[in-house]
Amino acid sequence: MNPQHQVDQFLPGAASAMAQQVDWMIIAFTIVALFLVVPVFVGFTYWSWKYRAGRNVDRSHREARNVRVELSWTLIPFALTLIFYVWGARAYDTNLHPPPDAMHIQAVGRQWMWKFQHPGGQWEINNLHVPVNTPVEIDIASQDVVHALYIPAMRIQMDAIPGRSTKLWFKADRIGRFLLECSEFCGTDHSIMAGSLDVMNPTAYQAWLTGAGAENSLAAAGKLLFSSYGCSGCHEGNSTVRAPSLVGLYGNPVPMQMGGSIVASRGYIQDKILDPKKQPIAGYKNVMPSFAGKMPEADLLKIIAYIQSLGRSRGQP
Ligand code: CUA
């Protein structure tokens, strides 16, 4: 998390009409609360002081009823509460129902990353590109535990629950980069399960889609091979055989059984696939079969591209 993110977290600027409305609601509610609370505390303090022990004042209890005053302090706060009820319920309802023409993005949360997929199949990790002034609906799922997708600048947040589909939507009206993060404690690396939302003008977004499509095609093919060669059986989420997750492997040091560590470069990943017994990793049984002679070079490249695409952020050990 960079310093700008910290500033954003304290007072994030609103980047959608809905976010502005939420801000107005909070400001208005704070003013009303102050309007109701301050007189009570001022009176409380004044009369505590006036009628303090030992002071010579009139302590006779005179009956003083004033129906109009009593009605006013009952009905005015009631009306104010009703206004907030209607205002809040309407905003809640709008938030609940994305416009029918919204573009759909799939989000999958897992320990500890967000994967976003665009309508054209392009996908990205911990980063989401969207066009400005376009309603975007995010359909959210979780692959393991409960996470929550939180975009402070849009003032929206939704849980990602295993076995259930949830959604949120927003229409950004400012171009820029905003924080997105997981807001539900989900394990050791919950705090790094964050990234950025890039709101772009529609032309730049189209250009990004085209670029990302080409860039990801190798990795996407690798992902299919990753399953068909059986790699995913051990190296993914809920496998029964204990094998290291490959999320965040690329570019990070891997601890060795003999001590020390090796940075997982493309070369290292290739060596591991072809000759897994060579340099045993600390904490794991050396049970992976060798794929030397069983995997054509072209497949190998695609699988490495896929492992690379799993990101540089630190994953499971
Ligand atoms: Cu995922 Cu916190």
Residues whose N, C-alpha, C, O or C-beta is under 5 A from the ligand:
A	BS01	CUA	V146 H147 C182 S183 E184 F185 C186 H190 M193
